[in-house]
Amino acid sequence: MKILLATLLLLVSCTETVNVETSDEQPKSTLPPPALATSRPPNVETTIDNYSSAWEAGNFAAMYNLLSPASKDAISIEDFVATYQGVNESASLVRIQTSILSSQQNNSEATVNLDLALHSSLVGKIQREITIPLILHNGKWLINWDQSLILPELANGNNLYMDYVIPSRANIYDRNGLAFAAHTNAVSIGVIPGEIDSTQEDQLLEDLSPLISRHPEAIKSLYASSKPDWYVPLGEASASEIKAIYDRLSSYPGLIMKPYKTRYYVGGKLGAPHAIGYTALIPEEQSKHYKSMGYRGDEFVGVQGLEAWGEEYLAGKRGGALHVASPAGQWVATLAESKSAPAQAIYTTLDRTFQREVQTALQDLVGAAVVLSLETGEVLAMASSPSFDPNLFDPANYNIVQLEETISNPYRPLINRVTQGQYAPGSTFKVVTMASALESGLFNAEQIYYCGHSWNGLGTAYTKYDWTSQKGYAPSGNLNIIGALRRSCNPWFYQIGLSLHNWADYFLPDMSRNFGLGIPTGIVGLQQSINEEVGGIIPSESWAESAGILWTPANTVHMAIGQGDMQVTPLQMAQLYAGLGNGGTIYRPQLIRSIAAPDESPIFQFQPEIVSRIPVSDNTLNAVRQGLWEVVNDPSGTANYRFRSIDIPIYGKTGTAEDRPRNPHAWFAGFTDARRPDLPDFAAVIILENKGEGSEWAAPIFRRLVEVYFHDEIRELYPWEVEIGLTATPSPTPVPMPVLHIVVSGDSLGGLSDLYNVPLADIMIANELDNPNVLSPGQELVIPLGGIENLTPTPTPTLDLDISATPQP
């Protein structure tokens, strides 16, 4: 050892004394270059962050890509994804939250402690701390996965299951507490025609008529052309409705009755199917969505109308307990639980009895009718035709064979034409044109314009005609603007449209929107998100530009009479006419009166909601109302002959909207002014698709609504009925309407008698004239087309509105 140390010291001393020659040339390295570049080792937390983000996003395939080879060998991607989806559905998970607590790693193994929170819509938050093992493979940290990484309790093949506590679905009632939709025992009713005993058929039909709300002859027509051995569905009734005559019904050969338990919709297609809607089994494509909200997946849910809008109230709060079970199905643990809460019933603004009358009033015509409370916006009735039977969506109903026919019907009975139908409003829109004319300052209420058969304001190449020309009636003659509305004089309104366009081409479109047209009303009780209400079209320069067409005077001329490209919904027109009737306030239509659980205070109570004020002066509003009064009550009004002898004050407007090449749509819009403390006045709109004249088709239906609402009875048949509910002819026979003639120089009663083909004596009686030779230019004469009996005395209009007292928005 001493010898070695001495030797080393000697070598060191020798090195220090050696003289080394310097040189500019640097020595070359004899070490080989490194074989690999060095890099920082991967961060284990990056893998966990990616895994957690994918889990929170529901991207289970991305999670699977972060598993180790051994884990992938143990479970396929399909089974992995199915496992996580099953957990999500079983636990009704809506959100995943994770955060890293700590991590440890060595050369090739690591662990990460993770705080995990699973949020269930049914049982709340489930929080656990889990430890995730990882291995380093090909320079990446990958997870050694098993089911305990979902929840520790799921180790060893355990699984989750939920015990659901589902409240009974709440009922839907009318404003008086009568049920529209309720769980009960029901009976489907049908016949096999060849088995009916002809000697008992009349009595059978009489017994069925009140149960399914059809005239006996109308019931018979349902099966008259069917094969003898066919089953023909007729309708449904509740067990309580049928109980009193069940034994007698059971004795009829050919009558088939099948009892079942269901959510029963009172009245079926004559109830309020478009407003109330219906329930159906959760569609397979929506199963995942509903399960995430705590549904089991096999329930009935609201699909349309109030059933859909009020799902969260009607379904109640589901409760449940989330359990862990062993692979053998034995209970292991309860992870979380929550209590249920009762469902909440919806009380509607509808009147069930009146609603049925309104739906029945439409018969089998294609169209719609809607009735609004004048002072609040409450929907008293909402009917669309053809209607549909919401009871058909229950598979337990033996009459479900009719469902396919309903769905495939080319007239689309599931469409709510009140809110989804878009139509040109025709002459019902003239109230807006008249108001716009007066507000513009270009016209006043005293101006006279001659209403002839034709109008050439756009040039003789574009001559337009009045309806009197098409009917073969004499022209209406000199009229002021109120008379123009009374006579629905197209030339007057063409001239207004042209003048407004040349003055300010935006004015009439803007006024239309200010009246609430062309935009959804925002009705409370129907879902805007699923397009249960649409807006329509108000043509304007910007609209024309987007449509790629020119905006010309012709557009506004057509718009002035409610034609052209304009489209509105019946509900928008009802809202507008309600505003005219109440003094100028536009209320939001509402279907909900209150929402409440049994024996609890309401969580929602109806309050009128003011949307806006009609932007016109009191003078303009009263002029428009005067015109609407004269339409109905003046002998020359276009709807007068339909309302003779009625004792309820009515204001209204007929409309005939072209829909070429088909027949025009028939409109009537109006409101009552009875001012009865027990019954609120209403505004109503009726439209019948492609039926013809509004005065011939829609006005009689408006009259019937007035009769059943104020008098609880039908006092006059439709022109097309042989008796109430039974059609006599395919179309009504028009009754000639009285016209108003303005005397000009040279007129004589004899000449007018020849011109109008009306007896001279009738003209004298109608105008209370004593001397046939005394006429003055400008004098107004009623020409009683259709005879003296077709005239009604003109009541005094009720125009004493206290507009100043109308609430402001």
C-alpha positions in Angstrom: 0.0 0.0 0.0 2.8 2.4 0.9 4.6 1.5 -2.4 1.4 2.3 -4.4 0.9 5.6 -2.7 4.5 6.6 -3.3 4.3 5.7 -6.9 1.1 7.9 -7.4 2.8 10.9 -5.7 5.8 10.5 -8.0 3.6 10.5 -11.1 1.7 13.6 -10.0 4.9 15.5 -9.3 6.3 14.5 -12.7 3.2 15.7 -14.4 3.4 19.1 -12.8 7.0 19.7 -13.9 6.6 18.6 -17.6 6.9 21.5 -20.1 4.0 21.2 -22.7 4.3 22.9 -26.0 1.3 25.1 -26.9 -0.4 24.8 -30.3 -3.4 26.4 -32.0 -4.6 23.0 -33.0 -7.2 21.6 -30.6 -7.0 18.0 -29.6 -9.7 15.7 -31.1 -12.1 14.0 -28.8 -11.8 10.3 -28.7 -15.3 9.8 -27.0 -18.1 8.5 -29.2 -21.2 10.8 -29.6 -24.2 9.9 -27.4 -26.4 7.3 -28.9 -29.8 8.9 -27.9 -30.9 12.5 -27.1 -32.1 12.8 -23.5 -35.8 14.0 -22.8 -37.9 14.8 -19.8 -39.9 11.7 -18.5 -43.8 11.9 -19.2 -46.0 13.4 -16.6 -48.4 10.9 -15.1 -51.0 13.6 -14.3 -51.3 14.5 -18.0 -52.8 11.1 -18.6 -55.2 11.4 -15.7 -56.3 14.9 -16.9 -57.0 13.5 -20.4 -58.8 10.6 -18.9 -60.9 12.8 -16.5 -61.8 15.2 -19.3 -63.0 12.4 -21.5 -65.1 11.0 -18.7 -66.7 14.3 -18.0 -67.5 14.8 -21.7 -68.9 11.3 -22.0 -66.2 10.3 -24.5 -65.8 6.7 -23.4 -63.8 5.7 -26.5 -61.2 8.3 -25.7 -61.0 6.9 -22.1 -60.5 3.4 -23.5 -57.5 4.6 -25.6 -55.7 5.5 -22.3 -55.9 1.9 -20.9 -52.9 -0.4 -20.6 -52.6 -3.3 -23.0 -53.4 -5.7 -20.2 -56.6 -3.8 -19.4 -57.6 -3.8 -23.1 -57.1 -7.5 -23.2 -59.5 -7.8 -20.3 -62.4 -5.8 -21.8 -63.3 -4.8 -25.3 -64.0 -1.2 -26.3 -67.7 -2.1 -26.9 -68.1 -3.6 -23.4 -66.1 -0.7 -21.8 -68.4 1.9 -23.4 -71.5 -0.2 -22.5 -70.3 -0.4 -18.9 -70.0 3.4 -18.5 -73.3 4.0 -20.4 -75.0 1.6 -18.1 -73.7 3.3 -15.0 -74.8 6.7 -16.4 -78.3 5.4 -17.0 -78.6 3.4 -13.8 -77.5 6.3 -11.7 -79.2 9.0 -13.8 -75.9 10.8 -14.0 -75.9 14.3 -15.4 -72.4 15.5 -14.5 -69.0 14.1 -13.6 -66.4 16.2 -11.7 -62.8 15.1 -10.9 -59.7 16.7 -9.3 -56.3 15.2 -8.7 -55.4 15.0 -5.0 -51.9 13.6 -5.2 -49.6 11.4 -7.4 -46.6 9.1 -7.0 -44.4 7.6 -9.7 -41.1 5.7 -10.1 -39.4 4.3 -13.2 -42.3 2.4 -14.7 -45.3 2.5 -12.2 -47.4 5.3 -10.7 -50.6 5.9 -8.8 -52.8 9.0 -8.8 -55.4 9.8 -6.0 -58.5 11.3 -7.6 -61.4 13.1 -6.0 -64.5 11.9 -7.9 -68.0 13.4 -7.7 -70.9 11.7 -9.6 -74.0 14.0 -9.9 -77.3 12.1 -10.2 -80.4 13.9 -11.2 -82.3 11.5 -9.0 -80.3 10.9 -5.8 -77.8 13.8 -5.8 -74.0 13.8 -5.4 -72.0 10.6 -4.8 -68.4 11.5 -3.8 -65.5 9.1 -3.5 -61.7 9.1 -3.5 -60.2 6.6 -5.9 -56.7 5.5 -6.6 -55.8 4.9 -10.2 -52.8 2.7 -11.0 -50.7 3.4 -14.1 -47.8 1.8 -16.0 -45.2 3.3 -18.3 -45.6 1.7 -21.7 -43.6 2.9 -24.8 -43.0 6.2 -23.1 -46.6 6.8 -22.1 -48.5 6.4 -18.8 -51.4 4.1 -19.3 -54.1 3.1 -16.8 -54.5 -0.4 -15.3 -58.3 -0.3 -15.3 -61.0 -2.3 -13.5 -64.6 -1.4 -12.5 -63.5 -0.1 -9.1 -62.2 3.0 -11.0 -65.9 3.9 -11.7 -66.8 3.5 -8.0 -64.9 1.5 -5.4 -68.1 -0.4 -4.7 -68.2 -1.8 -8.2 -65.1 -4.0 -7.6 -65.4 -7.8 -8.2 -68.1 -7.4 -10.9 -70.6 -5.6 -8.7 -73.2 -3.4 -10.5 -75.6 -0.6 -9.9 -79.4 -0.6 -9.9 -82.0 2.1 -9.0 -85.2 1.6 -7.1 -87.5 4.3 -8.5 -90.2 6.0 -6.6 -92.4 7.5 -9.3 -95.3 9.8 -8.4 -98.6 9.4 -10.2 -98.9 11.8 -13.1 -101.0 14.8 -12.1 -104.3 15.6 -13.8 -105.1 18.5 -16.1 -108.3 20.5 -15.4 -110.3 23.2 -16.9 -110.9 26.6 -15.2 -113.8 25.1 -13.2 -112.0 22.0 -11.9 -113.3 19.6 -14.5 -110.8 17.1 -15.7 -109.3 17.1 -19.2 -106.8 14.4 -18.5 -106.9 11.9 -15.6 -106.0 8.3 -14.8 -109.1 6.2 -14.8 -110.7 3.1 -16.2 -111.9 3.5 -19.8 -113.6 1.5 -22.5 -112.8 1.5 -26.2 -115.9 1.3 -28.3 -116.3 -0.1 -31.8 -118.6 -2.2 -34.0 -118.5 -5.1 -36.4 -121.1 -3.9 -39.0 -122.2 -7.3 -40.2 -123.1 -8.4 -36.7 -125.4 -5.4 -35.8 -129.1 -6.3 -35.5 -130.9 -4.0 -37.8 -134.0 -4.0 -35.5 -131.8 -2.6 -32.7 -129.5 -0.4 -34.7 -131.4 2.9 -34.1 -131.5 2.4 -30.3 -127.8 1.4 -30.4 -126.9 4.6 -32.1 -129.0 6.7 -29.7 -127.2 5.1 -26.8 -123.8 5.7 -28.3 -124.4 9.3 -29.4 -123.9 11.0 -26.0 -121.0 8.7 -25.1 -118.9 9.7 -28.2 -120.5 13.1 -28.8 -121.7 12.4 -32.4 -125.1 12.6 -34.0 -126.5 9.0 -34.5 -126.5 9.4 -38.3 -122.9 10.6 -38.2 -121.9 7.5 -36.2 -123.6 5.3 -38.7 -121.7 6.9 -41.5 -118.5 5.8 -39.9 -119.2 2.1 -40.6 -121.7 2.3 -43.4 -119.2 1.6 -46.2 -117.1 -0.9 -44.2 -116.9 -4.6 -44.9 -119.3 -6.6 -42.7 -116.6 -8.4 -40.8 -114.3 -5.4 -40.2 -113.9 -3.9 -36.7 -114.6 -0.2 -36.9 -113.4 2.0 -34.0 -115.9 4.6 -32.9 -114.3 6.2 -29.8 -113.7 5.8 -26.1 -115.6 6.6 -22.9 -114.7 6.5 -19.2 -116.0 3.6 -17.2 -118.0 6.0 -15.1 -119.7 7.5 -18.2 -120.7 4.1 -19.5 -121.6 2.4 -16.2 -125.3 3.4 -16.1 -126.0 1.7 -19.5 -123.2 -0.9 -19.6 -125.5 -3.9 -19.3 -127.8 -2.6 -22.1 -124.8 -1.9 -24.3 -123.4 -5.4 -23.6 -126.6 -6.9 -25.1 -126.2 -5.3 -28.5 -124.8 -7.7 -31.2 -121.9 -6.2 -33.1 -120.9 -3.7 -30.4 -117.4 -4.3 -29.1 -116.3 -2.8 -25.8 -112.8 -3.3 -24.4 -112.0 -2.0 -20.9 -108.5 -0.7 -20.1 -106.8 1.5 -17.5 -105.3 4.6 -18.9 -104.6 8.3 -18.8 -108.0 9.2 -20.2 -108.6 12.3 -22.3 -112.1 13.4 -21.7 -114.0 13.9 -25.0 -111.3 12.4 -27.2 -111.0 14.4 -30.4 -113.8 16.7 -29.2 -112.0 17.6 -26.0 -109.0 19.9 -26.3 -106.4 17.7 -27.9 -104.3 20.5 -29.5 -104.2 22.5 -26.3 -103.9 19.6 -23.8 -101.7 17.4 -26.0 -101.1 13.8 -25.2 -98.6 11.4 -23.6 -96.8 8.5 -25.2 -94.1 6.0 -24.3 -90.6 7.5 -24.2 -89.3 7.0 -27.8 -86.2 4.8 -28.0 -84.2 7.6 -29.5 -85.0 9.8 -26.5 -84.4 7.1 -23.8 -80.9 8.3 -22.9 -82.1 11.9 -22.5 -85.0 10.9 -20.2 -82.9 8.5 -18.1 -80.4 11.2 -17.4 -83.3 13.2 -15.9 -84.3 10.3 -13.5 -86.8 8.5 -15.7 -86.8 4.8 -15.6 -87.3 4.7 -19.4 -90.7 2.9 -19.7 -92.9 5.8 -18.7 -95.4 7.9 -20.6 -94.2 11.5 -21.1 -95.8 14.6 -22.5 -95.4 14.9 -26.3 -97.5 17.9 -27.3 -99.5 20.8 -25.8 -99.7 21.3 -22.1 -98.6 17.7 -21.5 -95.2 18.5 -23.0 -95.0 22.1 -21.7 -95.9 21.0 -18.1 -93.9 17.8 -18.0 -91.8 18.8 -15.0 -95.0 19.7 -13.0 -97.2 16.9 -14.2 -94.6 14.2 -13.7 -93.6 15.3 -10.2 -90.2 14.8 -8.6 -89.0 11.3 -8.9 -87.3 9.7 -5.9 -85.2 6.6 -5.6 -82.4 4.7 -4.0 -79.2 3.8 -5.8 -78.0 0.3 -4.7 -75.0 -1.9 -5.4 -75.7 -5.6 -6.2 -73.3 -8.5 -6.5 -72.9 -10.5 -9.7 -75.4 -12.9 -8.2 -77.9 -10.1 -7.7 -77.6 -9.8 -4.0 -77.8 -6.4 -2.3 -74.4 -5.1 -1.2 -74.9 -1.5 -0.3 -77.0 1.6 -0.8 -75.0 4.5 -2.2 -77.6 7.3 -2.1 -81.3 7.9 -2.0 -83.8 10.8 -2.3 -87.5 11.3 -1.6 -90.1 11.8 -4.2 -92.5 14.8 -4.3 -96.1 14.8 -5.5 -96.9 15.9 -9.0 -98.6 19.2 -9.6 -101.9 19.5 -11.4 -102.4 22.1 -14.1 -105.6 24.1 -14.1 -106.1 25.6 -17.5 -107.9 28.8 -18.6 -110.1 26.6 -20.8 -113.8 26.0 -20.2 -114.3 22.3 -20.9 -118.0 22.6 -21.8 -117.4 25.6 -24.1 -114.2 24.0 -25.5 -116.2 21.0 -26.6 -118.8 23.2 -28.3 -116.1 25.2 -30.1 -114.4 22.0 -31.4 -117.8 20.5 -32.3 -118.7 23.8 -34.1 -115.9 23.1 -36.6 -117.5 19.8 -37.5 -115.3 18.0 -40.1 -114.2 21.2 -41.8 -110.5 22.0 -42.0 -109.6 25.0 -40.0 -109.3 26.5 -36.6 -111.1 28.6 -33.9 -109.7 30.3 -30.9 -111.5 32.3 -28.2 -109.7 34.8 -25.9 -110.9 36.6 -22.9 -111.1 40.2 -24.0 -109.6 41.8 -20.8 -107.0 39.2 -19.8 -105.7 37.2 -22.7 -106.9 33.9 -21.1 -107.6 31.3 -23.8 -111.2 30.1 -23.3 -111.2 27.7 -26.2 -108.7 26.5 -28.8 -109.8 24.2 -31.5 -108.1 22.9 -34.6 -109.7 20.6 -37.3 -109.4 17.9 -38.3 -108.9 16.9 -34.7 -107.3 13.8 -33.3 -108.0 11.5 -30.4 -105.2 11.6 -27.8 -106.5 8.3 -26.3 -105.1 6.5 -29.4 -101.5 6.9 -28.2 -102.0 4.3 -25.4 -101.1 0.9 -26.7 -103.6 -0.6 -24.2 -106.5 1.0 -26.2 -108.1 -1.5 -28.5 -108.8 1.4 -31.0 -105.1 2.0 -31.5 -105.6 0.6 -35.0 -106.8 4.2 -35.8 -103.5 5.7 -34.9 -101.7 5.1 -38.2 -104.7 6.6 -40.0 -104.3 9.7 -37.8 -100.6 10.0 -38.4 -100.8 9.5 -42.1 -103.9 11.8 -42.7 -102.9 14.3 -45.4 -104.8 17.0 -43.5 -102.3 16.6 -40.7 -104.7 16.5 -37.7 -101.7 16.7 -35.2 -101.0 20.2 -36.4 -102.4 23.0 -34.2 -103.7 25.3 -36.8 -104.4 28.0 -34.2 -100.7 28.5 -33.6 -99.0 26.7 -36.4 -101.3 27.5 -39.3 -100.0 30.4 -41.4 -102.5 32.1 -43.7 -103.1 35.3 -45.6 -105.6 37.2 -43.4 -107.6 38.6 -46.2 -110.0 41.4 -45.3 -109.7 40.8 -41.5 -106.4 42.7 -41.9 -108.2 45.8 -43.2 -108.5 47.1 -39.6 -104.7 47.5 -39.6 -104.7 49.2 -43.0 -107.5 51.6 -41.9 -105.7 52.4 -38.6 -102.5 53.0 -40.5 -104.2 55.3 -43.0 -105.7 57.5 -40.2 -102.5 57.6 -38.2 -100.5 58.5 -41.2 -102.4 61.8 -41.6 -102.9 61.1 -45.3 -106.5 60.2 -44.7 -109.3 61.2 -42.3 -112.6 59.6 -41.3 -114.7 62.0 -43.4 -113.0 61.5 -46.7 -115.1 60.1 -49.5 -113.8 57.7 -52.1 -115.9 56.0 -54.8 -116.0 52.3 -54.4 -116.5 51.0 -57.9 -116.1 47.5 -59.4 -112.4 48.1 -60.4 -109.3 50.0 -59.5 -106.5 51.0 -61.9 -104.0 52.7 -59.5 -101.1 50.5 -60.7 -102.1 51.1 -64.4 -104.7 49.6 -66.6 -102.5 46.6 -67.3 -102.9 45.7 -63.6 -106.6 46.4 -63.0 -107.9 45.0 -59.8 -111.5 44.2 -59.0 -113.8 44.5 -56.1 -115.7 41.5 -54.7 -119.0 43.1 -55.7 -118.0 42.8 -59.3 -117.1 39.1 -58.9 -120.5 38.5 -57.2 -122.5 40.5 -59.8 -123.6 43.1 -57.2 -123.9 46.8 -57.8 -120.8 48.8 -56.7 -120.8 50.1 -53.2 -120.5 53.7 -54.4 -119.2 56.7 -52.4 -117.9 55.7 -49.0 -115.9 57.2 -46.2 -113.3 55.0 -44.6 -115.6 53.6 -42.0 -118.0 52.6 -44.8 -115.1 51.1 -46.6 -114.5 48.7 -43.7 -118.3 48.0 -43.5 -118.5 47.2 -47.2 -115.0 45.7 -47.3 -114.3 47.8 -50.3 -111.1 46.6 -52.0 -110.6 49.7 -54.2 -110.6 52.0 -51.1 -107.9 49.9 -49.4 -105.9 49.5 -52.7 -105.8 53.3 -52.7 -104.7 53.4 -49.1 -101.9 50.9 -49.8 -100.6 52.8 -52.8 -100.7 56.1 -50.9 -98.9 54.7 -47.9 -96.2 53.1 -50.0 -95.5 56.3 -51.9 -95.4 58.2 -48.6 -93.4 55.7 -46.5 -93.0 52.2 -47.8 -92.1 50.9 -44.4 -95.1 52.3 -42.6 -97.7 49.6 -43.1 -95.3 46.7 -42.4 -94.2 48.5 -39.2 -97.7 49.1 -38.1 -98.6 45.4 -38.7 -95.8 44.3 -36.4 -96.9 46.8 -33.8 -100.3 45.2 -33.9 -98.6 41.9 -33.0 -98.7 40.3 -36.5 -96.0 38.2 -38.0 -94.3 37.4 -34.6 -95.1 34.6 -32.1 -97.5 35.7 -29.4 -95.4 33.8 -26.8 -98.5 32.0 -25.6 -98.0 30.5 -22.1 -98.6 26.8 -22.2 -97.1 25.8 -25.5 -93.5 25.1 -26.3 -91.8 27.6 -28.5 -88.7 25.3 -28.6 -90.6 22.6 -30.5 -92.3 25.1 -32.8 -95.7 24.7 -31.3 -96.2 28.4 -32.3 -94.8 30.0 -35.4 -94.5 33.6 -36.4 -95.6 34.1 -40.0 -94.5 36.7 -42.6 -94.9 40.5 -42.7 -93.6 41.6 -46.1 -91.3 44.6 -46.1 -88.4 46.0 -48.1 -85.8 44.0 -46.0 -87.9 40.9 -46.3 -88.1 41.3 -50.1 -84.4 41.8 -50.3 -83.7 38.6 -48.4 -86.2 36.8 -50.6 -84.5 38.1 -53.7 -87.5 40.0 -55.0 -88.3 43.7 -55.7 -90.2 45.8 -53.2 -92.7 47.7 -55.2 -96.0 49.6 -54.7 -97.8 46.4 -55.7 -96.5 44.6 -52.6 -98.1 47.2 -50.3 -101.3 47.4 -52.4 -101.8 43.6 -52.0 -100.8 43.8 -48.3 -103.5 46.5 -47.7 -106.2 43.9 -48.3 -104.4 41.1 -46.4 -103.1 39.4 -49.5 -99.8 38.9 -51.2 -97.0 37.2 -49.2 -98.4 38.1 -45.8 -99.0 35.2 -43.4 -100.3 35.3 -39.9 -101.7 32.8 -37.4 -105.3 32.7 -36.2 -104.0 33.3 -32.6 -102.2 36.5 -33.7 -105.5 37.8 -35.3 -107.4 36.9 -32.1 -104.9 38.8 -30.0 -105.2 41.8 -32.3 -109.0 41.8 -32.2 -109.0 41.4 -28.5 -106.9 44.6 -28.3 -109.4 46.4 -30.5 -112.2 45.2 -28.2 -110.7 46.1 -24.9 -109.5 49.6 -25.8 -106.1 49.0 -27.2 -104.2 46.6 -24.9 -102.4 43.6 -26.3 -102.4 40.8 -23.7 -100.2 37.7 -24.0 -102.4 34.7 -24.5 -102.2 32.2 -21.7 -103.4 28.6 -21.2 -102.4 28.2 -17.5 -104.7 29.4 -14.7 -102.7 27.8 -11.9 -100.4 25.0 -11.0 -100.6 23.2 -7.6 -99.9 19.9 -5.9 -102.8 18.4 -3.9 -103.8 20.4 -0.8 -101.0 22.9 -1.4 -100.8 26.5 -2.4 -100.3 27.1 -6.1 -96.8 27.6 -7.3 -98.1 29.6 -10.3 -101.2 31.8 -10.4 -102.5 33.5 -13.5 -101.8 37.2 -13.9 -102.7 39.1 -17.1 -99.5 40.1 -18.9 -99.5 43.2 -21.0 -97.4 42.9 -24.1 -98.0 46.4 -25.7 -100.5 49.0 -26.6 -102.0 49.3 -30.1 -100.1 52.4 -31.4 -103.1 54.5 -32.4 -105.1 57.4 -31.1 -108.4 57.1 -29.3 -110.1 58.6 -32.4 -108.6 56.1 -34.7 -109.4 53.2 -32.4 -113.1 54.3 -32.2 -113.3 54.8 -35.9 -112.1 51.2 -36.5 -114.5 49.9 -33.9 -117.4 51.8 -35.5 -116.5 50.1 -38.8 -116.5 46.7 -37.2 -119.8 47.5 -35.6 -121.3 48.3 -38.9 -120.0 45.2 -40.6 -122.2 43.2 -38.3 -125.1 45.5 -37.4 -125.6 47.8 -40.4 -128.0 46.4 -43.1 -125.3 46.9 -45.7 -122.5 45.3 -43.6 -120.9 42.2 -45.1 -121.8 40.0 -42.2 -125.1 41.6 -41.2 -127.3 38.9 -42.7 -125.5 36.3 -40.6 -126.3 38.0 -37.3 -129.9 39.1 -37.6 -132.0 38.7 -34.5 -128.9 38.0 -32.2 -129.2 39.9 -28.9 -125.5 40.1 -28.0 -123.5 43.2 -29.2 -121.0 42.0 -31.7 -118.2 43.7 -33.7 -116.4 41.8 -36.4 -114.9 41.5 -39.9 -115.3 39.0 -42.6 -112.4 37.8 -44.6 -111.9 35.9 -47.8 -108.3 35.2 -48.4 -107.2 34.0 -51.9 -105.2 30.7 -52.0 -105.0 30.1 -55.7 -105.5 27.8 -57.5 -107.6 26.5 -54.6 -110.7 28.1 -53.1 -110.1 31.0 -50.8 -109.8 30.7 -47.0 -112.9 31.8 -45.1 -112.2 34.1 -42.1 -114.3 35.8 -39.4 -112.7 37.8 -36.6 -114.6 39.7 -34.0 -115.5 40.4 -30.3 -118.5 40.7 -28.1 -119.5 43.6 -25.9 -122.2 42.2 -23.7 -120.5 43.5 -20.5 -122.0 40.8 -18.3 -120.5 40.4 -14.8 -120.9 36.6 -14.9 -119.2 36.1 -18.3 -116.2 37.9 -19.7 -116.5 39.2 -23.2 -114.4 37.5 -25.7 -112.6 37.9 -29.0 -112.7 35.0 -31.4 -111.2 34.1 -34.8 -112.4 31.4 -37.1 -110.7 30.3 -40.3 -111.8 27.5 -42.6 -109.3 26.4 -45.2 -110.3 26.6 -48.9 -114.0 26.9 -48.2 -114.9 30.2 -49.8 -116.5 33.3 -48.4 -116.0 34.3 -44.8 -119.5 35.6 -44.5 -120.9 32.3 -45.8 -118.8 29.9 -43.8 -116.9 31.4 -40.9 -119.4 34.0 -39.7 -122.1 31.3 -38.9 -119.6 29.5 -36.7 -118.8 32.8 -34.9 -122.5 33.2 -34.3 -122.8 29.7 -32.9 -119.9 30.4 -30.4 -121.8 33.4 -29.2 -125.0 31.5 -28.8 -123.5 28.6 -26.8 -121.3 30.9 -24.7 -124.0 33.4 -23.6 -127.1 31.3 -23.9 -125.9 27.6 -23.5 -127.9 26.6 -26.5 -127.8 26.7 -30.3 -130.5 28.9 -31.7 -129.8 28.8 -35.4 -128.7 26.0 -37.7 -125.8 26.4 -40.1 -126.8 27.0 -43.7 -125.4 23.6 -44.4 -127.1 21.7 -41.6 -130.4 19.7 -41.8 -130.3 19.5 -38.0 -127.7 20.3 -35.3 -124.5 18.3 -36.0 -125.8 16.8 -39.3 -124.7 18.2 -42.6 -127.4 18.7 -45.2 -125.5 20.0 -48.2 -121.8 20.2 -49.1 -122.0 24.0 -49.2 -124.3 26.8 -47.8 -126.5 28.7 -50.2 -125.4 32.4 -50.0 -128.1 34.8 -48.9 -127.9 38.1 -50.9 -126.7 40.9 -48.6 -128.2 44.4 -48.4 -126.1 47.1 -49.9 -125.9 50.8 -49.3 -126.4 53.1 -52.2 -125.3 56.7 -52.2 -127.7 58.9 -54.2 -126.2 60.9 -57.0 -127.9 63.4 -59.3 -130.3 61.7 -61.6 -131.1 58.8 -59.4 -134.7 57.7 -58.9 -136.3 54.9 -56.8 -137.7 53.4 -60.0 -134.3 53.3 -61.6 -132.7 51.9 -58.5 -135.5 49.2 -58.3 -134.6 48.2 -61.9 -130.8 48.4 -61.3 -130.9 46.1 -58.2 -133.9 44.0 -59.2 -135.5 44.9 -55.9 -139.2 45.9 -55.6 -139.7 49.7 -55.2 -141.9 49.1 -52.2 -139.2 47.2 -50.4 -136.7 50.0 -50.9 -139.3 52.5 -49.5 -140.0 50.2 -46.5 -136.3 49.6 -45.8 -135.6 53.4 -45.8 -139.0 54.5 -44.2 -139.7 56.7 -47.2 -143.1 58.3 -47.7 -142.5 59.9 -51.1 -140.7 58.0 -53.9 -139.9 61.2 -55.7 -137.9 63.0 -53.0 -134.2 62.0 -53.2 -131.2 64.1 -52.4 -127.6 63.7 -53.7 -125.5 62.1 -51.0 -128.5 60.5 -49.3 -127.8 56.9 -48.1 -130.3 54.3 -49.2 -130.4 50.7 -48.0 -131.1 48.4 -50.9 -132.7 45.2 -49.4 -131.3 42.5 -51.6 -132.8 39.2 -50.4 -136.0 40.9 -49.2 -137.1 43.0 -46.3 -137.0 39.9 -43.9 -133.2 39.9 -44.5 -132.8 43.3 -42.7 -132.3 43.8 -39.0 -132.7 46.9 -37.0 -129.4 48.6 -36.3 -128.6 48.7 -32.6 -126.7 51.5 -31.0 -122.9 50.7 -30.9 -121.2 50.7 -27.6 -118.3 52.9 -28.1 -118.1 54.5 -24.7 -114.7 53.1 -23.8 -112.8 54.6 -20.9 -109.5 54.2 -22.8 -107.7 56.4 -20.3 -108.4 53.7 -17.6 -106.8 51.0 -19.7 -103.6 49.7 -18.0 -100.4 50.7 -19.5 -97.6 48.2 -20.3 
